[in-house]
Amino acid sequence: MPTRRDLHFSLPAARVGDWHDQGRHVSHFFNALSLFFPDGERFFIHAVRHYRAQIAEPQLQQAVTAFIGQEAMHGREHTECNAMLDEAGLPGARLQRFVFRFTEFMKRVLPKSSQLSVTIALEHLTAIMANSLLQDSRVVGEAEPHFARLWRWHALEETEHKAVAYDVWATVMGRNPLRYLQRCIGLITASLVFWPLVTIFMWQLTRADAGARAERGGWRRTLRFLFVNPGPLRRATGEWFDYFKPGFHPWQHDNREYLGGIEPLLRDLDAGALARAA
């Protein structure tokens, strides 16, 4: 069962452009993802909440409440991170406004069922990316510790609640060929829109960052990082395709052993808070 955790990460603003050990371009890949989270999480909450009254099972109702709480916390912490981009002279606010307008447009024009289809598709993308991060400590393991904790926490909680929106979909939509087709179209569409936008956002951030402009081979290093070594996106490819199985469920990728990392992370955060207080 997911658990809402009210955590703060005390990110060092001076490191927002170069917090990853692989350099500024890789840092800005993750920063580009972060710009999507606040309004993206609110869109997910909106899509799931619409169907909440149709859920009779108490355990799923409880899971939805926790899902909403976790997504709200993710949005808050990434909003703080994104604000640091503007403080560094980067176009964080402008790019985040685009995400806000885009998600509001989807709320206006998409049927509620399509909004939920997009939500479960993007939850699948975040879940498989989270799994890749948790599988290999090199993804953020040598990064600046505060930022690394933020991304590990997000990955752990995305794993913890990865089936909630999907279970809402299965409960209220049922299983039939039309809903299967709608679910598949949701992932294809979400992937074709999301990844080009992430690339554009990363390009905008690196173009505005003098340090990134001076970084030789930054894009090549990022591609190598994502697809070769450690290759988190390459690792996620098979799980992406699994979504198209008619009987797919997120917990068929059973990676709950990583959830044991939550308690050590909480202890690290508590120790850091005590050190700052002292």
C-alpha positions in Angstrom: 0.0 0.0 0.0 1.5 3.4 -0.9 2.2 5.8 1.9 2.2 9.6 1.7 5.5 11.0 3.1 6.0 14.7 3.7 9.7 15.0 2.9 12.0 17.9 2.1 15.4 17.6 0.4 17.1 20.9 0.9 18.6 21.0 -2.6 21.6 23.2 -3.0 20.5 25.8 -5.6 24.1 26.4 -6.7 24.3 22.9 -8.1 21.1 22.8 -10.1 22.9 22.9 -13.4 25.7 20.4 -12.7 24.4 18.1 -9.9 24.9 14.9 -11.9 28.4 13.3 -12.0 28.1 12.8 -15.8 28.0 16.6 -16.3 25.7 19.4 -17.2 23.9 17.8 -20.1 22.9 14.7 -18.1 21.9 17.0 -15.3 19.7 18.9 -17.7 18.1 15.7 -19.0 16.9 15.1 -15.5 16.0 18.8 -15.0 13.9 18.6 -18.2 12.0 15.6 -16.7 11.5 17.6 -13.5 9.8 20.4 -15.4 7.0 18.0 -16.4 6.3 16.7 -12.9 4.4 19.4 -11.1 1.6 19.9 -13.7 1.9 16.3 -14.9 1.3 15.0 -11.4 -1.7 17.4 -11.1 -3.1 16.0 -14.3 -2.8 12.4 -13.0 -4.6 13.4 -9.8 -7.3 15.1 -11.8 -7.8 12.0 -14.1 -7.9 9.5 -11.2 -10.0 11.6 -8.9 -12.8 11.8 -11.5 -13.4 8.1 -11.2 -13.0 7.8 -7.5 -16.7 7.7 -6.7 -17.0 4.6 -8.9 -14.6 2.6 -6.9 -16.3 0.3 -4.3 -13.3 -1.6 -3.1 -12.0 0.0 0.2 -8.4 -1.0 -0.4 -8.3 0.6 -3.8 -10.0 3.7 -2.4 -7.3 3.9 0.3 -4.6 3.4 -2.4 -6.0 6.2 -4.5 -5.9 8.5 -1.5 -2.2 7.6 -0.9 -1.5 8.0 -4.7 -2.9 11.5 -4.6 -0.9 12.4 -1.6 2.3 11.1 -3.0 1.8 12.8 -6.4 1.1 16.1 -4.6 4.4 15.7 -2.6 6.3 14.9 -5.8 4.9 18.0 -7.5 5.8 20.2 -4.5 9.5 19.1 -4.3 10.0 19.3 -8.1 8.5 22.8 -8.1 11.2 23.8 -5.6 13.8 22.2 -7.8 12.4 23.9 -10.9 12.4 27.3 -9.3 16.2 27.0 -8.9 16.6 26.8 -12.7 15.2 30.3 -13.0 17.4 31.5 -10.2 20.3 30.2 -12.3 19.1 32.2 -15.3 17.6 29.2 -17.1 14.1 29.2 -18.7 12.5 26.9 -16.1 9.4 29.0 -15.5 8.8 29.5 -19.2 9.0 25.8 -20.0 6.9 24.9 -17.0 4.2 27.3 -18.2 4.1 25.4 -21.4 3.5 22.2 -19.5 0.7 23.9 -17.6 -1.0 25.1 -20.8 -0.6 21.7 -22.4 -2.1 19.8 -19.5 -5.0 22.3 -19.2 -5.6 21.9 -23.0 -5.8 18.1 -22.5 -8.3 18.5 -19.7 -10.5 20.6 -22.0 -10.4 18.5 -25.1 -9.9 14.9 -24.1 -12.7 12.7 -22.9 -12.3 11.6 -19.3 -11.5 8.0 -20.3 -8.7 9.3 -22.6 -7.3 11.4 -19.8 -7.1 8.3 -17.6 -5.6 6.3 -20.5 -2.9 8.9 -20.9 -2.4 8.8 -17.1 -1.8 5.1 -16.9 0.5 5.3 -19.9 2.6 8.0 -18.4 2.5 6.2 -15.0 3.9 3.2 -16.9 6.7 5.3 -18.4 7.6 6.7 -15.0 7.5 3.2 -13.4 9.8 1.6 -15.9 12.2 4.6 -15.7 12.1 4.4 -11.9 12.9 0.7 -12.1 15.9 1.4 -14.3 17.1 4.0 -11.7 16.7 1.6 -8.8 18.3 -1.3 -10.7 21.6 0.4 -11.2 23.2 2.7 -8.6 25.2 4.4 -11.4 22.1 6.2 -12.7 22.3 8.7 -9.8 24.6 7.1 -7.3 27.5 9.4 -7.7 25.5 12.5 -8.1 25.2 15.4 -5.6 23.7 13.7 -2.6 20.6 15.9 -2.1 19.6 15.7 -5.7 20.3 11.9 -5.7 18.0 11.4 -2.7 15.2 13.4 -4.4 15.4 11.2 -7.5 15.7 7.9 -5.5 12.7 9.0 -3.4 10.6 9.8 -6.5 11.6 6.4 -8.1 10.7 4.5 -4.9 7.3 6.1 -4.6 6.6 5.7 -8.3 7.3 2.0 -7.8 5.2 1.9 -4.7 2.1 3.3 -6.4 2.7 2.1 -10.0 -0.4 0.0 -10.2 -2.9 2.4 -8.6 -4.0 4.3 -11.6 -4.0 1.1 -13.7 -6.2 -0.6 -11.1 -8.6 2.3 -11.3 -8.7 1.9 -15.1 -9.3 -1.8 -14.9 -12.1 -1.3 -12.3 -14.1 1.4 -14.1 -13.3 0.5 -17.7 -13.2 -3.3 -17.5 -11.4 -5.5 -20.0 -12.7 -5.5 -23.6 -11.1 -5.0 -27.0 -12.1 -1.3 -27.3 -10.5 -0.5 -23.9 -7.4 -2.5 -24.8 -7.0 -0.5 -28.0 -7.6 2.8 -26.1 -4.9 1.8 -23.5 -2.4 0.9 -26.3 -3.1 4.1 -28.2 -2.5 6.0 -24.9 1.0 4.7 -24.5 2.0 5.2 -28.1 0.6 8.8 -28.1 2.2 9.6 -24.8 5.6 8.3 -25.8 5.5 10.1 -29.2 4.7 13.4 -27.4 6.6 13.1 -24.2 10.1 12.2 -25.4 10.4 14.8 -28.1 9.3 17.4 -25.6 11.8 16.2 -23.0 14.5 16.6 -25.7 13.4 20.1 -26.6 13.3 21.1 -23.0 16.8 19.7 -22.5 18.0 21.6 -25.5 16.5 24.8 -24.2 18.2 24.4 -20.8 21.6 23.5 -22.3 21.4 26.3 -24.8 20.8 28.8 -22.0 23.5 27.4 -19.7 27.0 28.8 -20.5 28.6 25.9 -18.7 26.7 23.4 -20.8 27.6 25.2 -24.0 31.2 24.9 -23.0 30.9 21.2 -22.2 32.4 19.2 -25.1 30.5 16.1 -26.2 27.7 16.7 -23.8 24.9 15.3 -26.1 27.0 12.3 -27.1 27.7 11.6 -23.4 24.0 11.9 -22.6 23.1 9.4 -25.3 25.8 7.0 -24.1 24.5 7.4 -20.5 20.9 6.8 -21.5 21.3 4.0 -24.0 24.7 2.3 -23.4 26.3 2.6 -19.9 24.4 2.4 -17.6 21.6 2.7 -20.2 18.5 3.2 -18.2 16.3 3.8 -21.2 17.7 0.8 -23.0 16.9 -1.3 -19.9 13.3 -0.1 -19.9 12.6 -1.0 -23.6 11.3 -4.5 -22.9 9.1 -3.3 -20.1 7.7 -0.6 -22.4 6.6 -3.3 -24.9 5.1 -5.5 -22.2 2.3 -2.9 -21.8 0.8 -4.1 -25.1 0.1 -7.6 -23.7 -3.7 -7.9 -23.4 -3.4 -9.2 -19.8 -0.7 -6.8 -18.7 -0.6 -5.6 -15.1 2.2 -3.3 -13.7 3.1 -5.8 -10.9 4.0 -8.4 -13.5 7.2 -6.5 -13.3 7.6 -7.4 -9.6 10.4 -5.2 -8.3 9.0 -4.6 -4.8 12.3 -5.7 -3.3 13.6 -2.2 -4.1 11.0 -0.8 -1.7 13.3 -1.9 1.1 15.3 1.2 0.2 12.7 3.5 1.6 13.7 3.2 5.2 17.4 3.8 4.6 16.5 6.9 2.5 14.3 8.2 5.4 17.2 7.7 7.8 19.6 9.6 5.5 17.1 12.5 5.4 16.6 12.5 9.2 20.4 12.4 9.7 20.8 15.4 7.3 18.1 17.3 9.1 19.7 16.7 12.5 23.1 17.8 11.1 21.6 21.1 9.8 19.9 21.7 13.1 23.1 21.3 14.9 
